[in-house]
Amino acid sequence: MKRKQFLTLIFLALCFKVCAQGASPSTINTMGGHATISGNDYAWSIGEMTLVHTWNAGNFMVSQGVLQPKDGMVPVSNITKNDQSLSIYPNPATTEIFVHYQYPSSGIFEYKLTDVVGKLILQREFENVSAGTDRISLSALSNGYYLLQVSFAPNSGEKEMKAFKVQKIQ
């Protein structure tokens, strides 16, 4: 009888797939997200912290401010646009950054600077412009990361929007 129970137990154990040590690196983000597109996993985060701490507990590791990438490479195919119409420099910055833009037609150029929790720090809008350089002072801001959201709406055409993570140091 005991042998029959033992064989039944072994048979049941072999029927199930056991995945020990199968926790893959992952992060819980307060801002950002995760998506799977065409079989590739993408993760993004807004407002990574300057100071990084890591805690280990058994088989799990938690890191503050760092996304844990999956192993392997993601192929990049056909980058169709070499956009040099907008540049933000220097980044990281100590006292100021410059927003340089140059578009083929005139329109409305706007930018917003926010902190990592979304509080608006600065907003500017320029109408009927196609090129220019604007200076943003960072001297009154604390060290850390900020989000610069830039948009350009040409008088005829589609609105273009971009976001940049700006780091204030020293």
Secondary structure as GFF3:
##gff-version 3
##sequence-region A 1 170
A	DSSP	alpha_helix	2	15	.	.	.	ID=ss1
A	DSSP	beta_strand	32	37	.	.	.	ID=ss2
A	DSSP	beta_strand	40	45	.	.	.	ID=ss3
A	DSSP	beta_strand	54	57	.	.	.	ID=ss4
A	DSSP	beta_strand	60	63	.	.	.	ID=ss5
A	DSSP	beta_strand	86	89	.	.	.	ID=ss6
A	DSSP	beta_strand	96	115	.	.	.	ID=ss7
A	DSSP	beta_strand	120	137	.	.	.	ID=ss8
A	DSSP	beta_strand	144	154	.	.	.	ID=ss9
A	DSSP	beta_strand	160	168	.	.	.	ID=ss10
###
